[in-house]
């Protein structure tokens, strides 16, 4: 996100921003209500899948990407599982 007054980039980790689209594609099935198990997501598996797909990421970066992807998926208006 760019500051409208100064034109300066406000995000602190541009590397994660570049990886996010690909990471989201990896993580999307883990938050899809059609793939839930007893009403629960497979979030615990999302961390492993992301780390396997992007082995160079730190644990904190994986956590950040999973949290962001989860927020985007739920904010996208996809209905929750019953």
PDB file with SEQRES, HELIX, SHEET and CRYST1 records, atoms N, CA, C and O in Angstrom:
SEQRES   1 A   82  UNK UNK UNK UNK UNK UNK UNK UNK UNK UNK UNK UNK UNK          
SEQRES   2 A   82  UNK UNK UNK UNK UNK UNK UNK UNK UNK UNK UNK UNK UNK          
SEQRES   3 A   82  UNK UNK UNK UNK UNK UNK UNK UNK UNK UNK UNK UNK UNK          
SEQRES   4 A   82  UNK UNK UNK UNK UNK UNK UNK UNK UNK UNK UNK UNK UNK          
SEQRES   5 A   82  UNK UNK UNK UNK UNK UNK UNK UNK UNK UNK UNK UNK UNK          
SEQRES   6 A   82  UNK UNK UNK UNK UNK UNK UNK UNK UNK UNK UNK UNK UNK          
SEQRES   7 A   82  UNK UNK UNK UNK                                              
HELIX    1 AA1 UNK A   14  UNK A   31  1                                  18    
HELIX    2 AA2 UNK A   33  UNK A   35  5                                   3    
HELIX    3 AA3 UNK A   43  UNK A   53  1                                  11    
HELIX    4 AA4 UNK A   59  UNK A   75  1                                  17    
CRYST1    1.000    1.000    1.000  90.00  90.00  90.00 P 1           1          
ATOM      1  N   UNK A   1       0.850  -1.162   0.000  1.00  0.00           N  
ATOM      2  CA  UNK A   1       0.000   0.000   0.000  1.00  0.00           C  
ATOM      3  C   UNK A   1       0.899   1.228   0.000  1.00  0.00           C  
ATOM      4  O   UNK A   1       1.889   1.277   0.729  1.00  0.00           O  
ATOM      5  N   UNK A   2       0.565   2.185  -0.791  1.00  0.00           N  
ATOM      6  CA  UNK A   2       1.354   3.401  -0.902  1.00  0.00           C  
ATOM      7  C   UNK A   2       0.665   4.528  -0.146  1.00  0.00           C  
ATOM      8  O   UNK A   2      -0.549   4.708  -0.248  1.00  0.00           O  
ATOM      9  N   UNK A   3       1.452   5.283   0.614  1.00  0.00           N  
ATOM     10  CA  UNK A   3       0.945   6.444   1.342  1.00  0.00           C  
ATOM     11  C   UNK A   3       0.569   7.502   0.316  1.00  0.00           C  
ATOM     12  O   UNK A   3       1.403   7.885  -0.504  1.00  0.00           O  
ATOM     13  N   UNK A   4      -0.667   7.978   0.346  1.00  0.00           N  
ATOM     14  CA  UNK A   4      -1.142   8.924  -0.664  1.00  0.00           C  
ATOM     15  C   UNK A   4      -0.471  10.292  -0.549  1.00  0.00           C  
ATOM     16  O   UNK A   4      -0.378  11.016  -1.540  1.00  0.00           O  
ATOM     17  N   UNK A   5      -0.008  10.652   0.636  1.00  0.00           N  
ATOM     18  CA  UNK A   5       0.628  11.956   0.800  1.00  0.00           C  
ATOM     19  C   UNK A   5       2.082  11.957   0.326  1.00  0.00           C  
ATOM     20  O   UNK A   5       2.503  12.854  -0.404  1.00  0.00           O  
ATOM     21  N   UNK A   6       2.840  10.947   0.744  1.00  0.00           N  
ATOM     22  CA  UNK A   6       4.270  10.935   0.425  1.00  0.00           C  
ATOM     23  C   UNK A   6       4.614  10.073  -0.777  1.00  0.00           C  
ATOM     24  O   UNK A   6       5.693  10.220  -1.351  1.00  0.00           O  
ATOM     25  N   UNK A   7       3.716   9.173  -1.171  1.00  0.00           N  
ATOM     26  CA  UNK A   7       4.005   8.271  -2.277  1.00  0.00           C  
ATOM     27  C   UNK A   7       4.948   7.151  -1.871  1.00  0.00           C  
ATOM     28  O   UNK A   7       5.468   6.436  -2.728  1.00  0.00           O  
ATOM     29  N   UNK A   8       5.175   6.992  -0.572  1.00  0.00           N  
ATOM     30  CA  UNK A   8       6.114   6.011  -0.049  1.00  0.00           C  
ATOM     31  C   UNK A   8       5.413   4.687   0.240  1.00  0.00           C  
ATOM     32  O   UNK A   8       4.277   4.666   0.715  1.00  0.00           O  
ATOM     33  N   UNK A   9       6.101   3.583  -0.052  1.00  0.00           N  
ATOM     34  CA  UNK A   9       5.576   2.249   0.214  1.00  0.00           C  
ATOM     35  C   UNK A   9       5.515   2.007   1.717  1.00  0.00           C  
ATOM     36  O   UNK A   9       6.512   2.198   2.414  1.00  0.00           O  
ATOM     37  N   UNK A  10       4.342   1.585   2.233  1.00  0.00           N  
ATOM     38  CA  UNK A  10       4.162   1.376   3.665  1.00  0.00           C  
ATOM     39  C   UNK A  10       4.389  -0.071   4.081  1.00  0.00           C  
ATOM     40  O   UNK A  10       4.662  -0.336   5.251  1.00  0.00           O  
ATOM     41  N   UNK A  11       4.282  -1.000   3.157  1.00  0.00           N  
ATOM     42  CA  UNK A  11       4.460  -2.404   3.515  1.00  0.00           C  
ATOM     43  C   UNK A  11       5.924  -2.668   3.842  1.00  0.00           C  
ATOM     44  O   UNK A  11       6.830  -2.110   3.223  1.00  0.00           O  
ATOM     45  N   UNK A  12       6.131  -3.537   4.837  1.00  0.00           N  
ATOM     46  CA  UNK A  12       7.501  -3.776   5.270  1.00  0.00           C  
ATOM     47  C   UNK A  12       8.116  -5.030   4.666  1.00  0.00           C  
ATOM     48  O   UNK A  12       9.340  -5.167   4.676  1.00  0.00           O  
ATOM     49  N   UNK A  13       7.315  -5.948   4.140  1.00  0.00           N  
ATOM     50  CA  UNK A  13       7.857  -7.185   3.612  1.00  0.00           C  
ATOM     51  C   UNK A  13       7.352  -7.418   2.191  1.00  0.00           C  
ATOM     52  O   UNK A  13       6.371  -8.130   1.975  1.00  0.00           O  
ATOM     53  N   UNK A  14       8.023  -6.820   1.249  1.00  0.00           N  
ATOM     54  CA  UNK A  14       7.597  -6.925  -0.147  1.00  0.00           C  
ATOM     55  C   UNK A  14       7.780  -8.333  -0.704  1.00  0.00           C  
ATOM     56  O   UNK A  14       7.089  -8.727  -1.644  1.00  0.00           O  
ATOM     57  N   UNK A  15       8.714  -9.094  -0.124  1.00  0.00           N  
ATOM     58  CA  UNK A  15       8.931 -10.477  -0.566  1.00  0.00           C  
ATOM     59  C   UNK A  15       7.647 -11.297  -0.391  1.00  0.00           C  
ATOM     60  O   UNK A  15       7.260 -12.040  -1.293  1.00  0.00           O  
ATOM     61  N   UNK A  16       6.996 -11.167   0.750  1.00  0.00           N  
ATOM     62  CA  UNK A  16       5.760 -11.915   0.976  1.00  0.00           C  
ATOM     63  C   UNK A  16       4.650 -11.452   0.043  1.00  0.00           C  
ATOM     64  O   UNK A  16       3.810 -12.246  -0.380  1.00  0.00           O  
ATOM     65  N   UNK A  17       4.653 -10.185  -0.269  1.00  0.00           N  
ATOM     66  CA  UNK A  17       3.641  -9.669  -1.189  1.00  0.00           C  
ATOM     67  C   UNK A  17       3.791 -10.325  -2.568  1.00  0.00           C  
ATOM     68  O   UNK A  17       2.801 -10.636  -3.230  1.00  0.00           O  
ATOM     69  N   UNK A  18       5.034 -10.525  -2.984  1.00  0.00           N  
ATOM     70  CA  UNK A  18       5.287 -11.154  -4.288  1.00  0.00           C  
ATOM     71  C   UNK A  18       4.879 -12.625  -4.286  1.00  0.00           C  
ATOM     72  O   UNK A  18       4.450 -13.144  -5.316  1.00  0.00           O  
ATOM     73  N   UNK A  19       5.006 -13.291  -3.165  1.00  0.00           N  
ATOM     74  CA  UNK A  19       4.720 -14.719  -3.047  1.00  0.00           C  
ATOM     75  C   UNK A  19       3.236 -14.985  -2.793  1.00  0.00           C  
ATOM     76  O   UNK A  19       2.757 -16.092  -3.034  1.00  0.00           O  
ATOM     77  N   UNK A  20       2.512 -13.985  -2.311  1.00  0.00           N  
ATOM     78  CA  UNK A  20       1.157 -14.202  -1.824  1.00  0.00           C  
ATOM     79  C   UNK A  20       0.218 -14.840  -2.840  1.00  0.00           C  
ATOM     80  O   UNK A  20      -0.527 -15.750  -2.479  1.00  0.00           O  
ATOM     81  N   UNK A  21       0.225 -14.408  -4.071  1.00  0.00           N  
ATOM     82  CA  UNK A  21      -0.723 -14.945  -5.062  1.00  0.00           C  
ATOM     83  C   UNK A  21      -0.507 -16.437  -5.253  1.00  0.00           C  
ATOM     84  O   UNK A  21      -1.469 -17.205  -5.278  1.00  0.00           O  
ATOM     85  N   UNK A  22       0.747 -16.857  -5.388  1.00  0.00           N  
ATOM     86  CA  UNK A  22       1.039 -18.281  -5.532  1.00  0.00           C  
ATOM     87  C   UNK A  22       0.714 -19.034  -4.243  1.00  0.00           C  
ATOM     88  O   UNK A  22       0.186 -20.146  -4.287  1.00  0.00           O  
ATOM     89  N   UNK A  23       1.028 -18.434  -3.102  1.00  0.00           N  
ATOM     90  CA  UNK A  23       0.733 -19.062  -1.816  1.00  0.00           C  
ATOM     91  C   UNK A  23      -0.774 -19.221  -1.638  1.00  0.00           C  
ATOM     92  O   UNK A  23      -1.232 -20.248  -1.137  1.00  0.00           O  
ATOM     93  N   UNK A  24      -1.536 -18.233  -2.036  1.00  0.00           N  
ATOM     94  CA  UNK A  24      -2.995 -18.297  -1.901  1.00  0.00           C  
ATOM     95  C   UNK A  24      -3.557 -19.468  -2.702  1.00  0.00           C  
ATOM     96  O   UNK A  24      -4.468 -20.158  -2.245  1.00  0.00           O  
ATOM     97  N   UNK A  25      -3.015 -19.690  -3.895  1.00  0.00           N  
ATOM     98  CA  UNK A  25      -3.470 -20.818  -4.711  1.00  0.00           C  
ATOM     99  C   UNK A  25      -3.205 -22.150  -4.014  1.00  0.00           C  
ATOM    100  O   UNK A  25      -4.010 -23.076  -4.113  1.00  0.00           O  
ATOM    101  N   UNK A  26      -2.081 -22.245  -3.312  1.00  0.00           N  
ATOM    102  CA  UNK A  26      -1.750 -23.459  -2.561  1.00  0.00           C  
ATOM    103  C   UNK A  26      -2.696 -23.621  -1.370  1.00  0.00           C  
ATOM    104  O   UNK A  26      -3.126 -24.734  -1.066  1.00  0.00           O  
ATOM    105  N   UNK A  27      -3.015 -22.530  -0.704  1.00  0.00           N  
ATOM    106  CA  UNK A  27      -3.770 -22.572   0.545  1.00  0.00           C  
ATOM    107  C   UNK A  27      -5.290 -22.633   0.375  1.00  0.00           C  
ATOM    108  O   UNK A  27      -5.996 -23.092   1.273  1.00  0.00           O  
ATOM    109  N   UNK A  28      -5.782 -22.184  -0.746  1.00  0.00           N  
ATOM    110  CA  UNK A  28      -7.226 -22.069  -0.966  1.00  0.00           C  
ATOM    111  C   UNK A  28      -8.017 -23.341  -0.630  1.00  0.00           C  
ATOM    112  O   UNK A  28      -9.055 -23.237   0.022  1.00  0.00           O  
ATOM    113  N   UNK A  29      -7.578 -24.525  -1.042  1.00  0.00           N  
ATOM    114  CA  UNK A  29      -8.364 -25.727  -0.726  1.00  0.00           C  
ATOM    115  C   UNK A  29      -8.491 -26.008   0.775  1.00  0.00           C  
ATOM    116  O   UNK A  29      -9.445 -26.659   1.202  1.00  0.00           O  
ATOM    117  N   UNK A  30      -7.558 -25.531   1.559  1.00  0.00           N  
ATOM    118  CA  UNK A  30      -7.583 -25.799   2.990  1.00  0.00           C  
ATOM    119  C   UNK A  30      -8.648 -24.982   3.727  1.00  0.00           C  
ATOM    120  O   UNK A  30      -9.026 -25.321   4.848  1.00  0.00           O  
ATOM    121  N   UNK A  31      -9.127 -23.915   3.101  1.00  0.00           N  
ATOM    122  CA  UNK A  31     -10.151 -23.069   3.717  1.00  0.00           C  
ATOM    123  C   UNK A  31     -11.506 -23.181   3.034  1.00  0.00           C  
ATOM    124  O   UNK A  31     -12.464 -22.526   3.445  1.00  0.00           O  
ATOM    125  N   UNK A  32     -11.592 -23.997   2.008  1.00  0.00           N  
ATOM    126  CA  UNK A  32     -12.836 -24.180   1.275  1.00  0.00           C  
ATOM    127  C   UNK A  32     -13.810 -25.008   2.117  1.00  0.00           C  
ATOM    128  O   UNK A  32     -13.477 -26.124   2.517  1.00  0.00           O  
ATOM    129  N   UNK A  33     -15.007 -24.480   2.392  1.00  0.00           N  
ATOM    130  CA  UNK A  33     -15.984 -25.223   3.198  1.00  0.00           C  
ATOM    131  C   UNK A  33     -16.340 -26.591   2.610  1.00  0.00           C  
ATOM    132  O   UNK A  33     -16.748 -27.489   3.347  1.00  0.00           O  
ATOM    133  N   UNK A  34     -16.191 -26.756   1.314  1.00  0.00           N  
ATOM    134  CA  UNK A  34     -16.488 -28.048   0.693  1.00  0.00           C  
ATOM    135  C   UNK A  34     -15.477 -29.114   1.110  1.00  0.00           C  
ATOM    136  O   UNK A  34     -15.742 -30.308   0.968  1.00  0.00           O  
ATOM    137  N   UNK A  35     -14.335 -28.696   1.617  1.00  0.00           N  
ATOM    138  CA  UNK A  35     -13.289 -29.629   2.022  1.00  0.00           C  
ATOM    139  C   UNK A  35     -13.165 -29.750   3.534  1.00  0.00           C  
ATOM    140  O   UNK A  35     -12.171 -30.280   4.030  1.00  0.00           O  
ATOM    141  N   UNK A  36     -14.151 -29.270   4.267  1.00  0.00           N  
ATOM    142  CA  UNK A  36     -14.020 -29.303   5.728  1.00  0.00           C  
ATOM    143  C   UNK A  36     -14.168 -30.728   6.256  1.00  0.00           C  
ATOM    144  O   UNK A  36     -14.574 -31.639   5.536  1.00  0.00           O  
ATOM    145  N   UNK A  37     -13.834 -30.888   7.503  1.00  0.00           N  
ATOM    146  CA  UNK A  37     -13.932 -32.190   8.153  1.00  0.00           C  
ATOM    147  C   UNK A  37     -14.655 -31.987   9.474  1.00  0.00           C  
ATOM    148  O   UNK A  37     -14.078 -31.479  10.435  1.00  0.00           O  
ATOM    149  N   UNK A  38     -15.894 -32.377   9.518  1.00  0.00           N  
ATOM    150  CA  UNK A  38     -16.698 -32.194  10.717  1.00  0.00           C  
ATOM    151  C   UNK A  38     -16.897 -30.731  11.066  1.00  0.00           C  
ATOM    152  O   UNK A  38     -16.946 -30.374  12.243  1.00  0.00           O  
ATOM    153  N   UNK A  39     -17.011 -29.883  10.057  1.00  0.00           N  
ATOM    154  CA  UNK A  39     -17.209 -28.459  10.289  1.00  0.00           C  
ATOM    155  C   UNK A  39     -15.929 -27.684  10.555  1.00  0.00           C  
ATOM    156  O   UNK A  39     -15.978 -26.481  10.811  1.00  0.00           O  
ATOM    157  N   UNK A  40     -14.780 -28.359  10.498  1.00  0.00           N  
ATOM    158  CA  UNK A  40     -13.496 -27.700  10.749  1.00  0.00           C  
ATOM    159  C   UNK A  40     -12.680 -27.637   9.457  1.00  0.00           C  
ATOM    160  O   UNK A  40     -12.728 -28.550   8.632  1.00  0.00           O  
ATOM    161  N   UNK A  41     -11.929 -26.542   9.298  1.00  0.00           N  
ATOM    162  CA  UNK A  41     -11.050 -26.423   8.137  1.00  0.00           C  
ATOM    163  C   UNK A  41      -9.819 -27.297   8.349  1.00  0.00           C  
ATOM    164  O   UNK A  41      -9.615 -27.857   9.426  1.00  0.00           O  
ATOM    165  N   UNK A  42      -9.031 -27.399   7.340  1.00  0.00           N  
ATOM    166  CA  UNK A  42      -7.768 -28.132   7.395  1.00  0.00           C  
ATOM    167  C   UNK A  42      -6.602 -27.160   7.564  1.00  0.00           C  
ATOM    168  O   UNK A  42      -5.531 -27.348   6.987  1.00  0.00           O  
ATOM    169  N   UNK A  43      -6.827 -26.137   8.349  1.00  0.00           N  
ATOM    170  CA  UNK A  43      -5.816 -25.095   8.523  1.00  0.00           C  
ATOM    171  C   UNK A  43      -4.485 -25.662   9.008  1.00  0.00           C  
ATOM    172  O   UNK A  43      -3.422 -25.206   8.587  1.00  0.00           O  
ATOM    173  N   UNK A  44      -4.542 -26.644   9.881  1.00  0.00           N  
ATOM    174  CA  UNK A  44      -3.305 -27.223  10.404  1.00  0.00           C  
ATOM    175  C   UNK A  44      -2.454 -27.841   9.299  1.00  0.00           C  
ATOM    176  O   UNK A  44      -1.229 -27.893   9.416  1.00  0.00           O  
ATOM    177  N   UNK A  45      -3.090 -28.307   8.233  1.00  0.00           N  
ATOM    178  CA  UNK A  45      -2.352 -28.863   7.101  1.00  0.00           C  
ATOM    179  C   UNK A  45      -1.864 -27.775   6.150  1.00  0.00           C  
ATOM    180  O   UNK A  45      -0.923 -27.988   5.385  1.00  0.00           O  
ATOM    181  N   UNK A  46      -2.499 -26.623   6.200  1.00  0.00           N  
ATOM    182  CA  UNK A  46      -2.118 -25.522   5.316  1.00  0.00           C  
ATOM    183  C   UNK A  46      -0.690 -25.072   5.587  1.00  0.00           C  
ATOM    184  O   UNK A  46       0.050 -24.749   4.657  1.00  0.00           O  
ATOM    185  N   UNK A  47      -0.302 -25.052   6.854  1.00  0.00           N  
ATOM    186  CA  UNK A  47       1.057 -24.631   7.202  1.00  0.00           C  
ATOM    187  C   UNK A  47       2.091 -25.565   6.581  1.00  0.00           C  
ATOM    188  O   UNK A  47       3.093 -25.118   6.023  1.00  0.00           O  
ATOM    189  N   UNK A  48       1.837 -26.850   6.684  1.00  0.00           N  
ATOM    190  CA  UNK A  48       2.768 -27.835   6.126  1.00  0.00           C  
ATOM    191  C   UNK A  48       2.842 -27.732   4.606  1.00  0.00           C  
ATOM    192  O   UNK A  48       3.930 -27.750   4.031  1.00  0.00           O  
ATOM    193  N   UNK A  49       1.686 -27.626   3.958  1.00  0.00           N  
ATOM    194  CA  UNK A  49       1.654 -27.548   2.501  1.00  0.00           C  
ATOM    195  C   UNK A  49       2.404 -26.313   2.004  1.00  0.00           C  
ATOM    196  O   UNK A  49       3.134 -26.380   1.015  1.00  0.00           O  
ATOM    197  N   UNK A  50       2.222 -25.201   2.685  1.00  0.00           N  
ATOM    198  CA  UNK A  50       2.889 -23.975   2.261  1.00  0.00           C  
ATOM    199  C   UNK A  50       4.400 -24.082   2.466  1.00  0.00           C  
ATOM    200  O   UNK A  50       5.178 -23.653   1.614  1.00  0.00           O  
ATOM    201  N   UNK A  51       4.803 -24.648   3.582  1.00  0.00           N  
ATOM    202  CA  UNK A  51       6.236 -24.807   3.843  1.00  0.00           C  
ATOM    203  C   UNK A  51       6.876 -25.755   2.833  1.00  0.00           C  
ATOM    204  O   UNK A  51       8.014 -25.536   2.419  1.00  0.00           O  
ATOM    205  N   UNK A  52       6.161 -26.802   2.434  1.00  0.00           N  
ATOM    206  CA  UNK A  52       6.682 -27.731   1.425  1.00  0.00           C  
ATOM    207  C   UNK A  52       6.791 -27.060   0.058  1.00  0.00           C  
ATOM    208  O   UNK A  52       7.745 -27.304  -0.680  1.00  0.00           O  
ATOM    209  N   UNK A  53       5.823 -26.222  -0.276  1.00  0.00           N  
ATOM    210  CA  UNK A  53       5.830 -25.537  -1.569  1.00  0.00           C  
ATOM    211  C   UNK A  53       6.866 -24.418  -1.621  1.00  0.00           C  
ATOM    212  O   UNK A  53       7.440 -24.148  -2.676  1.00  0.00           O  
ATOM    213  N   UNK A  54       7.106 -23.766  -0.478  1.00  0.00           N  
ATOM    214  CA  UNK A  54       8.051 -22.654  -0.390  1.00  0.00           C  
ATOM    215  C   UNK A  54       9.025 -22.920   0.768  1.00  0.00           C  
ATOM    216  O   UNK A  54       8.908 -22.304   1.828  1.00  0.00           O  
ATOM    217  N   UNK A  55       9.977 -23.827   0.572  1.00  0.00           N  
ATOM    218  CA  UNK A  55      10.861 -24.216   1.680  1.00  0.00           C  
ATOM    219  C   UNK A  55      11.761 -23.091   2.191  1.00  0.00           C  
ATOM    220  O   UNK A  55      12.297 -23.195   3.294  1.00  0.00           O  
ATOM    221  N   UNK A  56      11.935 -22.047   1.437  1.00  0.00           N  
ATOM    222  CA  UNK A  56      12.782 -20.940   1.862  1.00  0.00           C  
ATOM    223  C   UNK A  56      12.124 -19.976   2.830  1.00  0.00           C  
ATOM    224  O   UNK A  56      12.784 -19.084   3.362  1.00  0.00           O  
ATOM    225  N   UNK A  57      10.822 -20.146   3.066  1.00  0.00           N  
ATOM    226  CA  UNK A  57      10.112 -19.249   3.979  1.00  0.00           C  
ATOM    227  C   UNK A  57      10.387 -19.642   5.430  1.00  0.00           C  
ATOM    228  O   UNK A  57      10.520 -20.822   5.754  1.00  0.00           O  
ATOM    229  N   UNK A  58      10.467 -18.646   6.279  1.00  0.00           N  
ATOM    230  CA  UNK A  58      10.613 -18.908   7.708  1.00  0.00           C  
ATOM    231  C   UNK A  58       9.247 -19.296   8.276  1.00  0.00           C  
ATOM    232  O   UNK A  58       8.218 -19.121   7.623  1.00  0.00           O  
ATOM    233  N   UNK A  59       9.253 -19.819   9.491  1.00  0.00           N  
ATOM    234  CA  UNK A  59       7.994 -20.186  10.143  1.00  0.00           C  
ATOM    235  C   UNK A  59       7.093 -18.964  10.307  1.00  0.00           C  
ATOM    236  O   UNK A  59       5.877 -19.063  10.144  1.00  0.00           O  
ATOM    237  N   UNK A  60       7.678 -17.823  10.624  1.00  0.00           N  
ATOM    238  CA  UNK A  60       6.887 -16.592  10.781  1.00  0.00           C  
ATOM    239  C   UNK A  60       6.270 -16.153   9.452  1.00  0.00           C  
ATOM    240  O   UNK A  60       5.127 -15.696   9.420  1.00  0.00           O  
ATOM    241  N   UNK A  61       7.014 -16.290   8.367  1.00  0.00           N  
ATOM    242  CA  UNK A  61       6.480 -15.924   7.053  1.00  0.00           C  
ATOM    243  C   UNK A  61       5.343 -16.855   6.652  1.00  0.00           C  
ATOM    244  O   UNK A  61       4.342 -16.409   6.091  1.00  0.00           O  
ATOM    245  N   UNK A  62       5.492 -18.149   6.938  1.00  0.00           N  
ATOM    246  CA  UNK A  62       4.418 -19.110   6.648  1.00  0.00           C  
ATOM    247  C   UNK A  62       3.176 -18.743   7.450  1.00  0.00           C  
ATOM    248  O   UNK A  62       2.070 -18.721   6.911  1.00  0.00           O  
ATOM    249  N   UNK A  63       3.358 -18.458   8.723  1.00  0.00           N  
ATOM    250  CA  UNK A  63       2.240 -18.068   9.574  1.00  0.00           C  
ATOM    251  C   UNK A  63       1.543 -16.821   9.025  1.00  0.00           C  
ATOM    252  O   UNK A  63       0.314 -16.766   8.967  1.00  0.00           O  
ATOM    253  N   UNK A  64       2.326 -15.831   8.625  1.00  0.00           N  
ATOM    254  CA  UNK A  64       1.783 -14.579   8.089  1.00  0.00           C  
ATOM    255  C   UNK A  64       0.980 -14.830   6.821  1.00  0.00           C  
ATOM    256  O   UNK A  64      -0.117 -14.294   6.661  1.00  0.00           O  
ATOM    257  N   UNK A  65       1.520 -15.640   5.920  1.00  0.00           N  
ATOM    258  CA  UNK A  65       0.825 -15.924   4.661  1.00  0.00           C  
ATOM    259  C   UNK A  65      -0.463 -16.713   4.897  1.00  0.00           C  
ATOM    260  O   UNK A  65      -1.480 -16.440   4.259  1.00  0.00           O  
ATOM    261  N   UNK A  66      -0.428 -17.686   5.804  1.00  0.00           N  
ATOM    262  CA  UNK A  66      -1.643 -18.462   6.098  1.00  0.00           C  
ATOM    263  C   UNK A  66      -2.711 -17.552   6.699  1.00  0.00           C  
ATOM    264  O   UNK A  66      -3.879 -17.629   6.317  1.00  0.00           O  
ATOM    265  N   UNK A  67      -2.323 -16.702   7.623  1.00  0.00           N  
ATOM    266  CA  UNK A  67      -3.287 -15.788   8.246  1.00  0.00           C  
ATOM    267  C   UNK A  67      -3.881 -14.834   7.212  1.00  0.00           C  
ATOM    268  O   UNK A  67      -5.086 -14.583   7.223  1.00  0.00           O  
ATOM    269  N   UNK A  68      -3.050 -14.306   6.326  1.00  0.00           N  
ATOM    270  CA  UNK A  68      -3.535 -13.385   5.297  1.00  0.00           C  
ATOM    271  C   UNK A  68      -4.453 -14.100   4.309  1.00  0.00           C  
ATOM    272  O   UNK A  68      -5.499 -13.568   3.937  1.00  0.00           O  
ATOM    273  N   UNK A  69      -4.067 -15.296   3.884  1.00  0.00           N  
ATOM    274  CA  UNK A  69      -4.886 -16.054   2.935  1.00  0.00           C  
ATOM    275  C   UNK A  69      -6.234 -16.419   3.558  1.00  0.00           C  
ATOM    276  O   UNK A  69      -7.268 -16.367   2.892  1.00  0.00           O  
ATOM    277  N   UNK A  70      -6.215 -16.785   4.824  1.00  0.00           N  
ATOM    278  CA  UNK A  70      -7.460 -17.121   5.517  1.00  0.00           C  
ATOM    279  C   UNK A  70      -8.383 -15.908   5.566  1.00  0.00           C  
ATOM    280  O   UNK A  70      -9.587 -16.026   5.338  1.00  0.00           O  
ATOM    281  N   UNK A  71      -7.819 -14.759   5.862  1.00  0.00           N  
ATOM    282  CA  UNK A  71      -8.608 -13.527   5.931  1.00  0.00           C  
ATOM    283  C   UNK A  71      -9.178 -13.176   4.554  1.00  0.00           C  
ATOM    284  O   UNK A  71     -10.348 -12.810   4.448  1.00  0.00           O  
ATOM    285  N   UNK A  72      -8.371 -13.283   3.512  1.00  0.00           N  
ATOM    286  CA  UNK A  72      -8.843 -12.973   2.154  1.00  0.00           C  
ATOM    287  C   UNK A  72      -9.937 -13.952   1.744  1.00  0.00           C  
ATOM    288  O   UNK A  72     -10.952 -13.552   1.173  1.00  0.00           O  
ATOM    289  N   UNK A  73      -9.732 -15.230   2.033  1.00  0.00           N  
ATOM    290  CA  UNK A  73     -10.727 -16.224   1.639  1.00  0.00           C  
ATOM    291  C   UNK A  73     -12.061 -15.963   2.331  1.00  0.00           C  
ATOM    292  O   UNK A  73     -13.112 -15.997   1.691  1.00  0.00           O  
ATOM    293  N   UNK A  74     -12.023 -15.705   3.627  1.00  0.00           N  
ATOM    294  CA  UNK A  74     -13.271 -15.463   4.354  1.00  0.00           C  
ATOM    295  C   UNK A  74     -13.915 -14.127   4.004  1.00  0.00           C  
ATOM    296  O   UNK A  74     -15.137 -13.998   4.068  1.00  0.00           O  
ATOM    297  N   UNK A  75     -13.117 -13.138   3.637  1.00  0.00           N  
ATOM    298  CA  UNK A  75     -13.648 -11.839   3.236  1.00  0.00           C  
ATOM    299  C   UNK A  75     -14.183 -11.837   1.809  1.00  0.00           C  
ATOM    300  O   UNK A  75     -14.834 -10.882   1.388  1.00  0.00           O  
ATOM    301  N   UNK A  76     -13.907 -12.910   1.064  1.00  0.00           N  
ATOM    302  CA  UNK A  76     -14.322 -12.958  -0.337  1.00  0.00           C  
ATOM    303  C   UNK A  76     -15.805 -13.279  -0.504  1.00  0.00           C  
ATOM    304  O   UNK A  76     -16.332 -13.262  -1.616  1.00  0.00           O  
ATOM    305  N   UNK A  77     -16.475 -13.571   0.615  1.00  0.00           N  
ATOM    306  CA  UNK A  77     -17.910 -13.825   0.547  1.00  0.00           C  
ATOM    307  C   UNK A  77     -18.278 -15.270   0.308  1.00  0.00           C  
ATOM    308  O   UNK A  77     -19.445 -15.572   0.058  1.00  0.00           O  
ATOM    309  N   UNK A  78     -17.306 -16.182   0.377  1.00  0.00           N  
ATOM    310  CA  UNK A  78     -17.609 -17.593   0.226  1.00  0.00           C  
ATOM    311  C   UNK A  78     -18.404 -18.032   1.439  1.00  0.00           C  
ATOM    312  O   UNK A  78     -17.960 -17.805   2.565  1.00  0.00           O  
ATOM    313  N   UNK A  79     -19.563 -18.651   1.256  1.00  0.00           N  
ATOM    314  CA  UNK A  79     -20.373 -19.029   2.407  1.00  0.00           C  
ATOM    315  C   UNK A  79     -19.650 -20.049   3.283  1.00  0.00           C  
ATOM    316  O   UNK A  79     -18.942 -20.923   2.784  1.00  0.00           O  
ATOM    317  N   UNK A  80     -19.838 -19.924   4.574  1.00  0.00           N  
ATOM    318  CA  UNK A  80     -19.227 -20.855   5.521  1.00  0.00           C  
ATOM    319  C   UNK A  80     -19.931 -22.191   5.475  1.00  0.00           C  
ATOM    320  O   UNK A  80     -21.088 -22.289   5.068  1.00  0.00           O  
ATOM    321  N   UNK A  81     -19.224 -23.211   5.893  1.00  0.00           N  
ATOM    322  CA  UNK A  81     -19.817 -24.545   5.939  1.00  0.00           C  
ATOM    323  C   UNK A  81     -20.889 -24.593   7.015  1.00  0.00           C  
ATOM    324  O   UNK A  81     -20.778 -23.891   8.020  1.00  0.00           O  
ATOM    325  N   UNK A  82     -21.930 -25.410   6.827  1.00  0.00           N  
ATOM    326  CA  UNK A  82     -23.007 -25.487   7.837  1.00  0.00           C  
ATOM    327  C   UNK A  82     -22.522 -26.095   9.130  1.00  0.00           C  
ATOM    328  O   UNK A  82     -23.296 -26.232  10.077  1.00  0.00           O  
TER     329      UNK A  82                                                      
END                                                                             
